[in-house]
Structures are given as structure tokens and as C-alpha cells.
Amino acid sequence: MNLTLYGNRESGHAYKVKLFLALAGIAHRYVPVDLETPRAERPADFRAVAKFGEVPVLVIDGTPHVQSDAILLHLARLTGRFGGGTDARVLEWHFWAANRINLSVPNLRFYRRYPAEAPAGAVAWLDERARLDLARLDEELSDRTFLAGDDPTTADIAACAYLFWLDQIGYDIAHWPAIGAWLDRIRALPGWAAPYELQAAS
Ligand SMILES: N[C@@H](CCC(=O)N[C@@H](CS)C(=O)NCC(=O)O)C(=O)O
């Protein structure tokens, strides 16, 4: 497979894809995209493949793939790694993560960094929702090793990404000990590296 990943070091969504490739030991080209450049002025090669104008985009043998969860599941089906992309429990966690923790935590992180851009009431709403989502995840992880059982799957990769940055929103991981232990298990997987390490260039 010939792979090119378009990402950005501040994007946890791109980190998910980079992390899958790192954990699976899959060689690829990484192209950082400057997201501060207006969409219409981003490089032509990126605009040509980015259906929704966002990172990540993973181009596989010339075919662009977008939406991090869809990319993870596609990679799992292609490689047979991290759950294989078809298990019902894994799919449930992908949809939960997309709708809950990967909505609340990334947006809260963004508005904590750029408070002037936050619509009225957004930070309070996101803070409440992020705490609910973290509590739910913590409860789930209290009795098992990974989200869908004993082995790591794409669901873990999808749900963990932004949680390595909880300190950036002023949260102390000690409040969610099962999540902390789960993140440690993910850190221990061969090939793991932190978000800013994996997507070093901005
Ligand atoms: N649902 C998408 C979200 C992707 C997304 O929000 N990407 C952000 C970076 S984290 C982006 O490219 N923002 C730049 C822009 O919207 O112009 C996914 O999971 O891939």
C-alpha cells in the first residue's frame, strides 16, 4: 500500500490515524497541513483530496479517505489489525466516541485555548458534557482492559486520542482512575508515541 496522511500536530482526529499506523508499523508519508491558512488557500494537493476540507485525510493507493473513525475502520479491515473493523462492540464504541467524548473534549480544549471564539454558554455546556462522558468511560473501563475486551481495537484508538491532552483543559486525570490506567496500557503498546511526537511538524 502507498499511503499519504495529511494531518496537523494539534489535531487529535489526525493523531488517531497516525497512531494506528504507528502501532501497526505501517510506513507512510506524512504531510502537515497548516490549518490557520484559510481553507481556499490551503495547498492544492490537500484541497483535491479533502472532501470536507479537514484533516485527517489518508490517501491509500491514490484514493482519498476522510473522517477519522471511518479511516480507522477501513484500515482495520484492510490489515486485520485492531479488531478488524467489523465487530459490533467496536462499532458501538466508535459511534459513542464520535458523538460524545470526541465532541465534548476537543471542543472544550479549543475554547479553553481561544475563549474569545466560544459562543455564549458553550464552555459551561461542554465542560458538563465532557465530565459526564469521562465518568461514563471511567465506569466502563473499571472492569476490563480495553473498550471491547482484552485486546486493543480501533475503538480504543478513537476514544483515547484527545485524552492525552486532558491537562490542556485543566482536568486532572486522577479524577478518572480507570481511564488513567487504560491510557497507561495504550502508552505501553509497541509503537505508541504521544500526539506531539507523532505529528511533530506543524
Ligand atoms: N469528524 C472529523 C473531524 C475532523 C476535524 O474536525 N478536523 C479539524 C482538525 S481537528 C480540521 O481539519 N479543522 C480545520 C478546518 O475545519 O478548516 C474526523 O473525525 O475526522
The ligand as a Gaussian input file, in Angstrom:
#p B3LYP/6-31G(d) Opt

LIG

0 1
 N      -15.186000      14.306000      12.203000
 C      -13.887000      14.613000      11.634000
 C      -13.372000      15.849000      12.336000
 C      -12.121000      16.381000      11.659000
 C      -11.769000      17.762000      12.177000
 O      -12.519000      18.384000      12.959000
 N      -10.602000      18.259000      11.744000
 C      -10.158000      19.562000      12.156000
 C       -8.849000      19.455000      12.931000
 S       -9.072000      18.563000      14.424000
 C       -9.854000      20.425000      10.931000
 O       -9.317000      19.955000       9.950000
 N      -10.144000      21.721000      11.045000
 C       -9.748000      22.679000      10.049000
 C      -10.901000      23.288000       9.351000
 O      -12.032000      22.904000       9.680000
 O      -10.673000      24.109000       8.485000
 C      -12.943000      13.409000      11.823000
 O      -13.153000      12.633000      12.740000
 O      -12.023000      13.257000      11.001000

